[in-house]
Amino acid sequence: GIHLSLTWGNAVALMPNTILTDYEGYFYSSFTRLLFLSLNKKILHAIEFELCAQIEKALTHGIKIDHIDSQHHIHMIPAIFKIVKKISQKYKIKYVRIPAEPLFFIRHLPECFAFTKNIHKYLLITFLSRLQRNNKITFFGLLYSNSMTKSVLDRTLLNNTQPFTEILLHPG
């Protein structure tokens, strides 16, 4: 797959010192900032240009892309999701991650701090995810971002009955 970014790292196609990049071409937007910037059609064109460039760079390196996801789930911003769906069809990429995380393991919640610090992100991303349809892959990783302990992972694996599951965690 490809992990698109507009919030971290250097831009592939956008020039430095734009509304999305600093003087060195490094992205500095946040999810919230992109949510507001996505109301501007000129910025959406720049976003589409950049996302296509990221995909084309991966393809030129021989990477077979079977799905799209993004840094900080920015592809779930409705206007950006529309772009991602369009370019997924353009490049014949079959899946786009829809991070609609179920709450089934919430009843076993010793890591309350992780839950409370991520609940706002969970609520927003889950709301935006529910706007999309046909998600056949169960997703976990929002509520325990940066706090995916062995016990949380064990509970997730034990309680999940879905045939296709994606678990997002950062092993380091």
C-alpha positions as CSV (number, residue, x, y, z in Angstrom):
1,G,0.0,0.0,0.0
2,I,0.9,3.7,0.1
3,H,0.8,5.9,3.2
4,L,0.1,9.4,1.8
5,S,1.1,12.4,3.7
6,L,0.2,16.1,3.8
7,T,1.2,16.6,7.5
8,W,4.7,15.1,7.9
9,G,7.8,14.8,5.8
10,N,8.8,16.6,2.6
11,A,6.5,17.2,-0.3
12,V,7.2,15.3,-3.5
13,A,5.8,17.8,-6.0
14,L,4.8,21.0,-4.1
15,M,7.3,23.8,-4.1
16,P,8.7,25.0,-0.7
17,N,7.0,27.9,1.0
18,T,3.4,27.2,0.0
19,I,0.3,27.1,2.1
20,L,1.1,23.4,2.8
21,T,4.9,23.5,3.1
22,D,7.6,25.5,4.9
23,Y,10.7,27.1,3.3
24,E,12.4,23.7,3.0
25,G,9.4,22.0,1.5
26,Y,8.4,20.2,4.7
27,F,4.7,19.7,5.4
28,Y,3.5,21.6,8.5
29,S,-0.2,21.3,8.3
30,S,-2.3,19.4,10.9
31,F,-5.5,17.4,10.4
32,T,-7.5,20.4,11.7
33,R,-5.7,22.9,9.5
34,L,-6.2,20.7,6.5
35,L,-9.9,20.3,7.3
36,F,-10.3,24.1,7.0
37,L,-7.9,24.4,4.0
38,S,-9.9,21.8,2.1
39,L,-12.7,24.3,1.7
40,N,-10.5,26.1,-0.9
41,K,-10.7,24.7,-4.4
42,K,-7.2,25.9,-5.3
43,I,-5.7,24.2,-2.3
44,L,-7.6,21.0,-3.3
45,H,-6.0,21.1,-6.7
46,A,-2.6,21.4,-5.1
47,I,-3.4,18.5,-2.7
48,E,-4.5,16.3,-5.7
49,F,-1.3,17.2,-7.5
50,E,0.8,16.3,-4.5
51,L,-1.0,13.0,-3.8
52,C,-0.7,11.9,-7.4
53,A,3.0,12.7,-7.3
54,Q,3.5,10.6,-4.2
55,I,1.7,7.7,-5.9
56,E,3.7,8.1,-9.1
57,K,7.0,8.2,-7.1
58,A,6.1,4.9,-5.5
59,L,5.1,3.3,-8.8
60,T,8.4,4.4,-10.5
61,H,10.2,2.5,-7.7
62,G,8.3,-0.6,-8.6
63,I,6.0,-0.6,-5.6
64,K,2.7,-2.4,-6.3
65,I,0.0,-0.4,-4.5
66,D,-3.0,-2.4,-3.3
67,H,-4.4,0.1,-0.9
68,I,-4.2,3.8,0.2
69,D,-4.1,5.1,3.7
70,S,-2.6,8.3,5.1
71,Q,-0.6,10.0,7.9
72,H,-2.9,11.2,10.6
73,H,-5.9,9.8,8.6
74,I,-6.0,13.0,6.6
75,H,-7.6,11.1,3.7
76,M,-10.8,10.9,5.8
77,I,-11.4,14.7,5.5
78,P,-14.4,14.6,3.1
79,A,-12.9,16.8,0.3
80,I,-9.6,14.9,0.5
81,F,-11.4,11.6,0.6
82,K,-13.1,12.5,-2.7
83,I,-9.7,13.2,-4.2
84,V,-8.3,9.9,-2.9
85,K,-11.2,7.9,-4.3
86,K,-10.7,9.6,-7.7
87,I,-7.0,8.9,-7.8
88,S,-7.5,5.3,-6.5
89,Q,-9.6,4.8,-9.6
90,K,-7.1,6.6,-11.8
91,Y,-4.2,4.4,-10.6
92,K,-6.4,1.2,-10.3
93,I,-5.8,0.9,-6.5
94,K,-8.4,-1.4,-5.1
95,Y,-8.8,-0.4,-1.5
96,V,-8.8,2.8,0.6
97,R,-8.5,2.4,4.4
98,I,-11.7,3.4,6.2
99,P,-10.7,3.6,9.9
100,A,-14.1,2.9,11.4
101,E,-12.9,1.2,14.6
102,P,-15.4,-0.8,16.6
103,L,-15.6,-0.4,20.4
104,F,-16.1,-4.0,21.2
105,F,-13.1,-4.3,23.5
106,I,-13.9,-1.2,25.5
107,R,-15.2,-3.2,28.4
108,H,-11.6,-4.3,29.2
109,L,-10.1,-0.9,29.6
110,P,-7.2,-0.7,32.1
111,E,-5.4,1.7,29.8
112,C,-7.9,4.5,30.6
113,F,-5.3,7.3,29.9
114,A,-4.8,6.1,26.3
115,F,-8.5,6.0,25.8
116,T,-9.2,9.5,27.2
117,K,-6.4,11.2,25.3
118,N,-7.5,9.7,22.0
119,I,-11.3,9.8,22.3
120,H,-11.6,13.1,20.4
121,K,-9.6,11.7,17.5
122,Y,-11.6,8.5,17.6
123,L,-15.0,10.3,17.5
124,L,-14.0,12.5,14.6
125,I,-12.4,9.8,12.5
126,T,-15.1,7.3,13.2
127,F,-17.8,9.9,12.3
128,L,-16.0,10.7,9.0
129,S,-15.5,7.0,8.3
130,R,-19.2,6.2,8.8
131,L,-19.9,8.6,6.0
132,Q,-18.2,6.2,3.6
133,R,-19.6,2.8,2.6
134,N,-18.6,-0.7,1.7
135,N,-15.8,-1.1,4.3
136,K,-15.0,-4.8,4.4
137,I,-11.9,-4.5,6.6
138,T,-12.2,-4.0,10.4
139,F,-9.7,-1.4,11.7
140,F,-8.1,-1.0,15.1
141,G,-5.6,1.6,16.3
142,L,-7.3,4.9,16.9
143,L,-8.2,4.6,20.6
144,Y,-4.8,3.3,21.5
145,S,-2.7,5.5,19.3
146,N,0.8,5.5,20.7
147,S,-0.4,3.2,23.6
148,M,-1.0,-0.1,21.9
149,T,0.3,-2.4,24.7
150,K,0.6,-6.2,24.5
151,S,-2.6,-6.5,26.6
152,V,-4.6,-4.2,24.3
153,L,-3.3,-6.1,21.2
154,D,-4.1,-9.5,22.8
155,R,-7.7,-8.3,23.7
156,T,-8.1,-7.0,20.2
157,L,-7.1,-10.3,18.6
158,L,-9.1,-12.4,21.0
159,N,-12.3,-10.4,20.7
160,N,-12.3,-9.8,17.0
161,T,-14.4,-12.1,14.9
162,Q,-14.1,-10.3,11.5
163,P,-12.5,-12.1,8.6
164,F,-10.3,-9.1,7.5
165,T,-8.7,-6.9,10.1
166,E,-6.1,-4.1,10.0
167,I,-4.3,-3.2,13.2
168,L,-2.3,0.1,13.2
169,L,0.5,0.3,15.7
170,H,4.0,1.6,15.8
171,P,6.2,-1.2,17.2
172,G,9.0,1.1,18.2
